[in-house]
Amino acid sequence: MNRGLLLRCENLVQLRGACLQLRALSSRKLCGAPWKPVQVSAHPLGSLLLQPQPWPKHRLISAASSQCRHLATKEVIKDIQKSLGFTEKIMKKSEPDSILNEDHIKMIVQKSGMKYKSAKLKEEKERKNTDAVKRPPADPAVLTPRPPVVTILGHVDHGKTTLLDSLRKTQVASMEAGGITQHIGAFIVHMPSGEKITFLDTPGHAAFSAMRARGTNVTDIVILVVAAEDGVMQQTIESIQHAKNAGVPLILAINKCDKPEADPERVKKELLAHDVVCEEFGGDVQAVNISALKGENLMVLAEATVALAEMLELKADATGLVEGTIIESRKDRGKGPLTTAIIQRGTLRKGCVLVAGKTWAKVRFLFDENGKAVDAASPGIPVEIMGWKESPSAGDEILEVESEQRAQEVVAWRTYVEQQERMKKDLEVIEAKQKEHRLEYEKQQQKLAHLTWRQRKAALYRTNKHLMFSRPKERTEMDENTLSVIVKGDVDGSVEAILNILDSYDCEDECKLEIVYFGMGDITENDISLAEAFNGVIFGFSVKANESIKKLADKKGIKIKLHNVIYKLIEDLKDELNSRMPPTVVETTVGEASVLDIFSVTVGKNRIPVAGCRVHKGLLDRKMKFKLIRNRDVIWKGSLSSLKHHKDDVQVIKTGMDCGLSLDKNLEFSIGDEIICYEEKEVQQTTSWDPGF
């Protein structure tokens, strides 16, 4: 036999012998038995073990006998007892499932004859802040005039896009789905006098509140469009609040004044309640009556905008590193990530290295609002930027840096800061959960405090036995009352708006709504795989799904819902929620009868109570279900065992007719009881969620 293997076997036998000695010592304490040497094996691999034997009558003779001589000396037994006492002392201080602290672990390891070494985690050194920041304010001497950035705000369908369409002489409105602007458009309007005005066209309906707020954060002037026949509406009030929060001056454009029902004066008076005071009422807000469709007074509105811009003395520094704000972000299949931005400082050119959020770009191409390539963009000019590594978020700040290496440093720092913040939040959640579990554990231990340790273990085992042997539910059962959705949109702002609507969902008790994934771009195979894994539905907004993707979705039974108008997308989503909700049973009353007399009949050995009734509403149909009402309480539900009219069995009793009936249960009647005939129908439930449209 191999000598190394032999030594291993010997060590194992010695370890087993030590364990048996400890067990025997415990038995000796209980039984008072002496020790007798026993040979473990025929092979002399290890020392002899001790086994407890019944204590003989002649203790002195047995103690003196060599055959009963102890193999373990008093010193060894003393050490074993000391070790046992130390272990018992620690166990008394801690519960079986609790975690020992470092001091206890160290003492136990040392008492076991082993070396203890603690490996401490290396503390990460504090990283140097390498973020990019804005430049200090520029010297007033280098400032030059810039075009004003004007945002058009107002309620849905009050004519904002038609107004801009008339100003720049293009057909923007006809290109928008349903005549509703779906995302921000930024472009320049050239006035006959030579001035330039940069306009931001923000959506007006409730879904795009965040995009309107973003527009006011980068704008100089807000034109508030209000329809003369509708007056102040919900999004009108919201637009006023956005302008006030941003500290931006207002110009009131009362649209659709060419209609017979138009009432511009009513609009001005309604706006007084929201602290919008026109000049004719002593305020500082210019009001212009226009007709965007017919092009009436548009130049008056434009001149009012230019006059206000001159009063504001809008200037910017066109030199140095570029600063700006991303208005919109999208993905193009051929060009990659694209962003629409407003330059606020410096002059953007091809080759500039930019940082926005947690991504960066080396500008490859610049495009104007018509898609034409341009060489540079100065302050106040909207431009589309190509060259981003990833799509930044709309509203992110753009900063130019010196090199690509510097851009990577900035992105790495911002990613690190975000990770640290996330870790901090996660740690807070973990500590809260630990505290909750500790309180629950202590509460449970208090209930079992009167039991021994073994009794507590047995009680916990009985309590959790059903969890140990239970199988996980099938996914179809788990997802029966859950709608998992994947949201894809054409631009970042559209996805953001849809997610804001879904965040308002507050009917989890009816049907759970889970957002599995969201992003920009057309539907892909990855989206199909996610929908299949989570039994979900794909909702696309202004995106496409090619034929191969549609065939793959049909093969796997995945629903793809594509929409160009947000209202229809949300309505379709609500229909999906309704389809996931379990049907409810609705009772419809068919007839009502009153008990006028009671008697009984004998059938064989059984006495059956019978009620003499008169139908006073509807009819009684024996095939349907019945309930017995006494003092407004339902005391029975079921079917009739018999229904008779003049001793004849019948199926139906109509209004005004008398009858005798008995129930399928021997229940005593009382005069004045009500018999209700009803039918049950399953009705599909509808969600009570109101997205705010």
C-alpha positions in Angstrom: 0.0 0.0 0.0 1.2 3.5 -0.8 2.8 5.1 2.3 1.1 8.5 1.8 -2.3 6.9 1.5 -1.5 4.9 4.7 -0.7 8.0 6.6 -3.9 9.7 5.5 -5.9 6.7 6.6 -4.1 6.8 10.0 -5.0 10.5 10.4 -8.6 9.9 9.6 -8.8 7.1 12.2 -7.2 9.3 14.8 -9.7 12.1 14.0 -12.6 9.6 14.4 -11.1 8.4 17.7 -11.0 12.0 19.1 -14.6 12.5 18.1 -15.6 9.3 19.8 -13.7 10.3 22.9 -15.7 13.6 23.1 -18.9 11.7 22.7 -17.8 9.1 25.3 -16.9 11.9 27.8 -20.4 13.3 27.4 -21.9 9.8 28.0 -19.7 9.5 31.1 -21.1 12.7 32.5 -24.6 11.3 32.1 -24.1 7.7 33.1 -21.1 7.8 35.4 -19.4 5.0 33.4 -15.6 4.4 33.4 -13.5 3.9 30.3 -12.3 0.7 28.6 -9.8 0.3 25.9 -11.1 -1.0 22.6 -9.0 -1.9 19.5 -10.5 0.0 16.5 -9.0 -2.2 13.8 -6.9 -5.3 13.4 -4.3 -3.1 11.7 -2.2 -1.0 14.1 -2.9 2.2 12.3 -4.0 4.3 15.2 -4.3 4.6 18.9 -6.9 2.8 21.0 -10.3 4.4 21.6 -12.3 4.7 24.7 -15.8 3.2 25.1 -17.9 3.7 28.2 -18.8 0.5 30.2 -21.3 0.0 33.0 -19.7 0.9 36.3 -18.8 -2.4 38.2 -19.8 -3.1 41.8 -16.3 -3.2 43.2 -15.1 0.2 42.0 -11.7 0.1 43.9 -10.8 -3.3 42.5 -11.8 -2.3 39.0 -10.0 1.0 39.2 -6.8 -0.9 40.3 -7.2 -3.4 37.5 -4.9 -3.0 34.6 -7.6 -4.1 32.2 -9.7 -1.0 33.1 -6.8 1.4 33.1 -7.6 4.7 31.4 -5.8 5.4 28.2 -6.4 9.2 28.5 -4.5 10.9 31.3 -6.1 13.4 33.6 -4.4 16.2 31.8 -5.9 15.2 28.5 -9.4 14.8 29.9 -9.0 18.2 31.6 -8.0 19.8 28.3 -11.0 18.2 26.6 -13.4 19.3 29.3 -11.9 22.8 29.2 -12.4 22.9 25.4 -16.0 21.6 25.7 -16.7 24.2 28.4 -15.4 26.9 26.2 -17.5 25.8 23.2 -20.6 25.5 25.4 -20.0 29.0 26.8 -19.9 30.5 23.2 -23.0 28.5 22.1 -24.9 29.9 25.1 -24.1 33.4 23.9 -25.2 32.8 20.3 -28.1 31.1 18.6 -27.4 28.1 16.4 -28.2 30.1 13.2 -26.5 33.3 14.3 -23.2 34.6 12.9 -20.2 34.5 15.3 -18.1 37.6 15.5 -14.4 37.6 14.6 -13.1 37.3 18.3 -15.1 34.0 18.8 -14.0 32.6 15.5 -10.3 33.3 16.4 -10.6 31.7 19.8 -12.3 28.6 18.4 -9.7 28.2 15.7 -6.8 28.6 18.1 -8.3 26.1 20.6 -8.6 23.6 17.8 -4.8 23.8 17.3 -4.9 25.7 14.1 -3.5 29.0 13.0 -5.8 32.0 12.5 -5.2 34.6 9.8 -7.5 37.4 8.9 -7.4 38.7 5.4 -8.7 42.3 5.3 -10.2 43.8 2.2 -8.1 46.4 0.6 -9.7 49.8 0.9 -10.0 51.5 -2.5 -8.3 54.8 -2.7 -10.5 57.9 -3.2 -10.5 58.6 -6.9 -9.7 62.1 -8.3 -12.5 64.0 -9.8 -11.9 64.1 -13.5 -15.3 65.4 -14.6 -15.7 68.1 -17.2 -17.3 71.4 -16.2 -18.5 74.5 -17.8 -16.1 77.4 -18.4 -16.2 80.5 -16.2 -18.5 83.3 -17.5 -17.2 85.0 -20.6 -15.8 88.5 -20.8 -18.7 90.8 -21.9 -16.3 92.3 -24.6 -16.3 89.0 -26.5 -20.1 88.5 -26.5 -21.9 88.7 -29.8 -25.6 88.8 -30.6 -27.3 85.4 -31.2 -30.7 84.3 -32.4 -33.4 83.9 -29.8 -34.6 80.4 -29.0 -38.4 80.4 -28.9 -40.5 77.5 -27.7 -44.1 77.1 -28.9 -46.3 75.8 -26.1 -50.0 75.1 -25.8 -52.8 72.6 -25.6 -53.2 69.7 -28.1 -54.6 70.7 -31.5 -54.6 74.4 -30.7 -52.5 75.1 -33.8 -48.8 75.1 -32.7 -47.4 73.1 -35.6 -49.7 74.9 -38.1 -48.3 78.2 -36.9 -44.7 77.1 -37.3 -45.5 75.5 -40.7 -46.8 78.9 -41.9 -43.8 80.7 -40.5 -41.2 78.5 -42.3 -43.4 77.7 -45.3 -43.0 73.9 -45.0 -45.5 71.1 -44.5 -44.5 69.9 -41.1 -48.1 69.3 -39.9 -48.9 67.0 -42.8 -45.9 64.8 -42.0 -46.9 64.3 -38.3 -49.1 61.2 -37.5 -52.6 62.3 -36.9 -51.7 65.9 -37.2 -50.1 65.7 -33.7 -46.4 66.5 -33.1 -44.8 63.4 -31.7 -41.4 64.8 -30.7 -39.5 68.1 -30.7 -38.6 69.8 -33.9 -35.9 72.5 -33.8 -35.4 74.8 -36.8 -34.6 78.3 -37.9 -37.0 80.9 -39.3 -35.5 83.7 -41.4 -37.4 86.9 -41.1 -37.6 89.4 -44.1 -35.7 91.9 -42.0 -32.8 89.5 -41.8 -33.2 88.4 -38.2 -33.1 84.7 -37.3 -35.4 83.0 -34.8 -34.8 79.4 -33.6 -38.1 77.7 -32.9 -38.7 74.5 -30.8 -41.9 72.8 -31.5 -42.8 70.7 -28.4 -45.8 68.3 -28.3 -48.9 69.6 -26.7 -50.7 66.6 -25.3 -50.4 65.2 -21.8 -48.0 62.4 -22.7 -45.1 64.8 -23.5 -45.1 67.0 -20.4 -41.4 66.2 -19.8 -40.4 67.2 -23.3 -42.2 70.6 -22.9 -40.3 71.1 -19.6 -37.1 70.4 -21.4 -37.9 72.9 -24.1 -38.4 75.7 -21.6 -35.1 75.0 -20.0 -33.1 76.0 -23.1 -35.4 78.7 -24.4 -35.4 82.5 -24.2 -39.0 83.2 -25.1 -42.2 81.2 -24.9 -45.1 81.7 -27.4 -48.3 80.4 -25.7 -50.8 79.4 -28.3 -54.4 79.3 -27.2 -57.4 78.5 -29.4 -59.9 81.4 -29.4 -62.9 79.0 -29.3 -61.6 76.6 -26.7 -59.9 78.9 -24.2 -57.6 77.8 -21.4 -57.2 74.0 -21.2 -55.3 71.6 -19.1 -52.0 71.7 -21.1 -52.3 75.5 -21.4 -52.1 75.8 -17.6 -49.2 73.3 -17.5 -47.3 75.3 -20.2 -47.7 78.5 -18.2 -46.2 76.7 -15.2 -43.3 75.5 -17.2 -42.5 79.0 -18.4 -42.8 80.4 -14.9 -40.5 77.8 -13.4 -37.9 78.5 -16.1 -38.3 82.3 -15.7 -39.0 82.8 -19.4 -41.1 85.7 -20.7 -44.4 84.9 -22.5 -46.0 86.1 -25.7 -49.7 85.2 -26.1 -50.8 84.0 -29.6 -54.6 83.7 -29.7 -55.1 81.3 -32.7 -58.2 80.4 -34.8 -59.5 83.9 -34.6 -61.1 83.5 -38.1 -63.7 81.1 -36.7 -67.2 82.5 -35.9 -67.2 81.2 -32.4 -63.8 82.7 -31.5 -63.7 84.9 -28.4 -60.2 86.4 -27.8 -61.4 88.5 -24.9 -62.6 85.5 -23.0 -59.2 83.9 -23.4 -57.5 87.0 -22.0 -59.8 87.1 -19.0 -59.4 83.4 -18.3 -55.6 83.8 -18.3 -55.8 86.4 -15.6 -56.6 83.6 -13.1 -53.2 82.2 -13.9 -51.2 85.4 -13.5 -50.9 86.0 -17.2 -51.8 89.7 -17.6 -51.9 91.2 -21.1 -50.7 94.7 -21.9 -54.3 96.0 -22.3 -55.0 95.0 -18.7 -51.9 96.7 -17.4 -49.5 93.7 -17.7 -46.4 93.0 -19.7 -47.6 90.1 -21.9 -48.0 90.9 -25.6 -51.2 89.4 -27.1 -51.6 88.9 -30.8 -54.7 87.6 -32.5 -53.7 85.2 -35.4 -55.0 82.6 -37.8 -52.2 80.1 -38.3 -54.2 78.3 -41.0 -54.9 81.4 -43.1 -51.6 83.1 -42.2 -53.2 86.2 -40.7 -51.1 88.5 -38.4 -48.1 86.1 -38.4 -45.6 88.8 -39.2 -47.0 90.9 -36.3 -46.3 87.9 -34.0 -42.8 87.5 -35.5 -42.1 91.2 -35.0 -43.3 91.0 -31.4 -40.9 88.1 -30.9 -38.0 90.1 -32.4 -38.8 93.2 -30.3 -38.8 91.2 -27.1 -35.5 89.5 -28.1 -34.0 92.9 -28.6 -35.2 94.0 -25.1 -33.6 90.9 -23.6 -30.2 91.7 -25.4 -29.4 88.1 -26.1 -25.7 87.5 -26.6 -23.2 84.6 -26.4 -19.5 83.8 -26.6 -18.9 82.1 -30.0 -15.2 81.3 -29.1 -13.6 78.5 -27.1 -14.9 75.1 -26.1 -18.5 74.3 -27.0 -21.4 74.1 -24.6 -24.9 73.1 -25.4 -28.0 71.0 -24.6 -29.4 67.9 -26.3 -33.0 68.5 -27.3 -33.6 65.1 -28.8 -31.9 61.7 -29.3 -32.6 59.0 -31.8 -31.0 56.1 -33.7 -30.6 55.9 -37.4 -29.9 52.6 -39.1 -27.3 54.1 -41.5 -26.0 56.9 -39.4 -26.1 55.4 -35.9 -26.9 57.5 -32.8 -28.0 61.1 -33.7 -28.8 64.0 -31.5 -30.6 67.3 -32.0 -28.9 70.0 -30.0 -28.9 73.8 -29.3 -25.5 75.3 -29.1 -25.2 77.8 -26.2 -21.5 78.7 -26.3 -18.6 78.3 -28.7 -18.8 77.1 -32.3 -19.3 73.5 -33.1 -17.4 72.0 -36.0 -16.6 68.6 -37.4 -13.8 66.9 -35.4 -14.8 68.4 -32.1 -14.8 65.9 -29.2 -18.0 66.2 -27.1 -19.2 64.6 -23.8 -22.9 64.3 -22.8 -24.1 62.2 -19.9 -22.1 58.9 -19.9 -21.2 58.9 -23.5 -19.0 60.9 -25.9 -18.6 61.7 -29.6 -16.1 62.8 -32.1 -18.3 64.9 -34.5 -18.3 63.3 -38.0 -21.1 65.3 -39.6 -23.4 68.2 -38.8 -26.9 68.6 -40.3 -29.4 71.4 -40.3 -33.1 71.0 -39.8 -33.6 70.1 -43.5 -31.0 67.3 -43.3 -28.3 69.2 -45.2 -24.7 68.9 -44.1 -23.2 72.0 -42.5 -19.6 72.9 -41.5 -20.3 74.7 -38.2 -23.0 75.7 -35.8 -22.8 78.9 -33.7 -24.7 79.8 -30.5 -28.5 79.7 -30.8 -28.4 77.5 -33.9 -30.1 74.0 -33.8 -28.0 71.2 -35.3 -28.1 67.4 -35.7 -24.8 65.8 -34.5 -23.5 62.5 -35.9 -20.6 60.5 -34.3 -21.9 59.5 -30.8 -20.6 56.2 -29.3 -23.9 55.6 -27.6 -27.2 57.6 -27.5 -27.2 60.2 -24.8 -30.4 61.2 -23.1 -32.5 64.2 -24.1 -31.8 67.1 -21.8 -28.1 66.1 -21.2 -25.5 68.9 -21.2 -23.0 68.9 -24.0 -19.4 69.9 -23.2 -16.4 69.9 -25.5 -13.2 68.5 -24.2 -9.6 68.6 -25.5 -9.1 65.0 -26.7 -10.7 61.5 -27.0 -8.6 60.4 -24.0 -10.0 63.2 -21.9 -13.5 62.3 -23.0 -13.0 58.7 -21.9 -11.8 60.0 -18.5 -14.9 62.1 -18.1 -17.2 59.2 -19.0 -15.3 56.8 -16.7 -15.6 59.3 -13.8 -19.4 59.8 -14.4 -19.9 56.0 -14.6 -18.0 55.6 -11.4 -20.1 58.2 -9.6 -23.3 56.7 -10.8 -22.1 53.2 -9.6 -21.2 54.6 -6.2 -24.6 56.3 -5.8 -26.3 53.1 -6.9 -24.2 51.1 -4.4 -25.1 53.5 -1.7 -28.8 53.2 -2.4 -28.5 49.4 -2.6 -26.7 49.3 0.7 -29.5 51.4 2.3 -32.1 48.9 0.9 -30.0 45.9 2.2 -29.6 47.4 5.6 -33.4 48.1 5.8 -34.1 44.5 4.8 -31.6 43.1 7.3 -33.2 45.2 10.0 -36.6 43.9 9.0 -35.5 40.3 8.9 -33.7 40.7 12.3 -36.9 42.1 13.9 -38.9 39.3 12.4 -36.3 36.7 13.6 -36.4 38.1 17.2 -40.2 38.1 17.2 -40.2 34.5 16.1 -37.6 33.6 18.7 -39.7 35.2 21.4 -42.6 32.9 20.5 -40.3 29.9 20.8 -38.3 31.1 23.9 -40.0 28.5 26.2 -38.8 25.6 24.0 -35.5 23.9 24.0 -33.1 24.2 21.1 -34.2 20.9 19.6 -37.8 21.7 20.1 -37.4 25.0 18.3 -35.7 23.3 15.4 -38.6 20.8 15.1 -41.2 23.6 15.3 -39.4 25.6 12.5 -39.1 22.5 10.4 -42.9 21.8 10.7 -43.6 25.4 9.9 -41.5 25.5 6.7 -42.0 21.9 5.6 -44.5 22.9 2.9 -41.9 25.3 1.4 -39.2 22.7 1.2 -41.1 20.3 -0.9 -43.2 22.8 -3.0 -42.4 23.0 -6.7 -42.1 26.4 -8.5 -45.2 27.4 -10.4 -45.3 27.2 -14.1 -44.6 30.5 -15.9 -48.1 30.6 -17.4 -49.7 30.5 -14.0 -47.4 33.2 -12.7 -47.9 35.5 -15.6 -51.7 34.9 -15.9 -52.4 38.2 -14.2 -49.3 40.1 -15.3 -48.6 42.1 -18.5 -44.9 42.3 -19.4 -44.2 44.9 -22.0 -41.3 45.9 -24.2 -41.3 49.5 -25.4 -39.5 50.6 -28.5 -39.6 54.2 -29.8 -38.1 56.3 -32.6 -36.4 58.8 -30.3 -35.4 59.0 -26.7 -38.1 61.6 -25.8 -40.9 59.5 -27.2 -39.8 56.5 -25.1 -39.4 58.8 -22.1 -43.0 60.1 -22.5 -44.4 56.6 -22.8 -42.5 55.5 -19.7 -43.9 58.5 -17.8 -47.4 57.4 -18.6 -46.7 53.8 -17.5 -45.2 55.1 -14.3 -48.7 56.5 -13.5 -50.1 52.9 -13.5 -51.6 52.4 -10.0 -53.8 49.3 -10.4 -51.3 46.5 -9.4 -54.1 44.8 -7.5 -56.0 44.3 -10.7 -53.2 43.4 -13.1 -49.5 43.7 -12.7 -47.6 45.8 -15.3 -43.9 45.0 -15.8 -41.6 46.9 -18.1 -39.1 44.3 -19.3 -37.1 46.5 -21.6 -37.2 49.8 -23.4 -35.1 51.4 -26.0 -34.8 53.1 -29.4 -34.9 51.7 -32.8 -36.8 49.1 -34.9 -38.0 45.8 -33.5 -35.2 43.2 -33.4 -34.8 39.4 -32.7 -33.6 40.3 -29.2 -36.9 42.0 -28.5 -38.7 38.8 -29.7 -36.6 36.6 -27.4 -37.3 38.8 -24.4 -41.0 38.8 -25.1 -41.0 35.0 -25.4 -39.1 34.6 -22.2 -41.4 36.9 -20.2 -44.6 36.1 -22.1 -44.8 39.7 -23.0 -46.1 42.1 -25.7 -44.0 44.5 -27.8 -45.2 48.0 -28.2 -43.5 50.1 -30.9 -43.9 53.9 -31.3 -43.0 55.2 -34.8 -40.8 52.2 -35.5 -40.9 49.3 -37.9 -40.7 45.5 -37.9 -39.5 43.9 -41.1 -41.1 40.8 -42.6 -38.6 38.3 -41.1 -39.2 39.8 -37.6 -43.0 39.6 -38.1 -42.8 35.9 -39.2 -40.6 35.1 -36.2 -43.1 36.7 -33.9 -46.0 34.9 -35.5 -44.1 31.6 -35.2 -43.5 32.1 -31.5 -46.9 33.6 -30.8 -45.6 37.1 -29.8 -47.7 40.2 -30.3 -46.2 43.2 -31.9 -48.2 46.4 -31.5 -47.0 49.3 -33.8 -48.5 52.8 -33.5 -47.8 56.3 -34.7 -50.1 58.1 -32.3 -49.6 57.8 -28.6 -53.3 57.8 -27.7 -53.8 54.7 -29.8 -50.8 53.0 -28.2 -52.0 53.6 -24.7 -55.6 52.4 -25.6 -54.1 49.2 -27.1 -52.1 48.7 -23.9 -55.2 49.1 -21.8 -57.0 46.5 -23.9 -54.1 44.1 -23.2 -54.4 44.8 -19.5 -58.1 44.1 -19.7 -57.5 40.8 -21.5 -55.1 39.7 -18.7 -57.7 40.4 -16.0 -59.8 37.5 -14.8 -63.6 37.7 -15.7 -66.0 38.6 -12.9 -69.4 37.0 -12.4 -72.3 39.3 -12.5 -75.8 38.4 -11.2 -78.8 39.6 -13.2 -82.2 39.4 -11.4 -84.8 37.6 -13.5 -87.7 37.5 -11.1 -88.8 38.1 -7.6 -91.5 36.4 -5.4 -92.7 36.7 -1.9 -93.5 33.8 0.5 -97.2 34.2 1.6 -97.7 30.8 3.3 -95.7 27.8 4.4 -96.5 24.1 4.7 -94.8 20.8 4.3 -95.3 17.5 2.4 -94.1 14.0 3.2 -92.1 12.1 0.6 -91.4 8.6 1.9 -89.9 9.2 5.3 -88.8 12.7 4.6 -90.6 15.9 5.5 -90.0 18.6 2.9 -90.8 22.3 3.6 -92.8 24.0 0.8 -93.4 27.8 0.3 -96.5 29.2 -1.2 -95.3 32.2 -3.2 -96.6 34.9 -5.6 -94.4 36.4 -8.3 -94.5 40.2 -8.2 -91.7 41.0 -10.7 -90.3 39.2 -13.7 -90.6 35.4 -13.7 -89.3 32.3 -12.0 -87.5 29.8 -14.2 -86.7 26.5 -12.7 -83.5 26.1 -14.8 -82.0 29.2 -13.2 -80.4 29.8 -9.8 -82.3 31.1 -6.8 -81.5 32.7 -3.5 -83.6 33.1 -0.3 -83.5 36.5 1.4 -84.7 37.0 5.0 -84.4 40.4 6.7 -82.2 41.6 3.8 -79.7 38.8 4.4 -79.0 36.0 1.9 -79.4 32.8 3.8 -79.4 30.3 0.9 -78.3 30.0 -2.7 -78.9 27.1 -5.0 -81.5 25.4 -7.2 -85.2 24.4 -6.8 -86.1 20.8 -6.3 -89.7 21.4 -7.4 -91.9 24.2 -8.9 -95.6 23.7 -9.1 -98.7 25.6 -10.2 -102.1 24.1 -9.1 -100.4 20.8 -8.3 -98.8 20.7 -11.8 -95.1 20.7 -12.3 -94.1 23.7 -14.4 -90.8 25.3 -15.7 -91.8 29.0 -15.6 -94.0 31.1 -13.3 -94.8 34.6 -14.6 -95.7 37.8 -12.8 -98.9 37.7 -10.8 -99.1 33.9 -10.6 -99.0 31.8 -7.4 -96.8 28.8 -7.1 -95.4 26.3 -4.6 -91.7 25.6 -4.5 -89.2 23.7 -2.5 -85.4 24.0 -2.3 -82.6 21.6 -2.9 -81.9 21.9 0.8 -84.4 21.2 3.7 -84.6 24.8 4.9 -87.5 26.1 6.8 -89.3 29.1 5.3 -90.8 32.2 7.0 -93.7 34.3 5.9 -92.3 37.4 4.3 -89.2 35.8 2.8 -88.1 36.9 -0.6 -87.3 34.4 -3.4 -85.0 35.8 -6.1 -84.5 34.1 -9.4 -81.2 35.2 -11.1 -78.7 34.2 -13.7 -74.9 34.5 -13.6 -72.9 35.8 -16.5 -69.1 36.2 -16.8 -68.2 39.8 -17.7 -64.7 40.8 -18.7 -63.3 43.3 -16.2 -61.7 46.6 -17.3 -58.9 48.3 -15.6 -59.7 51.4 -13.6 -56.3 53.0 -14.6 -56.7 56.5 -15.9 -53.6 57.6 -17.9 -54.8 61.2 -17.8 -56.0 61.7 -21.4 
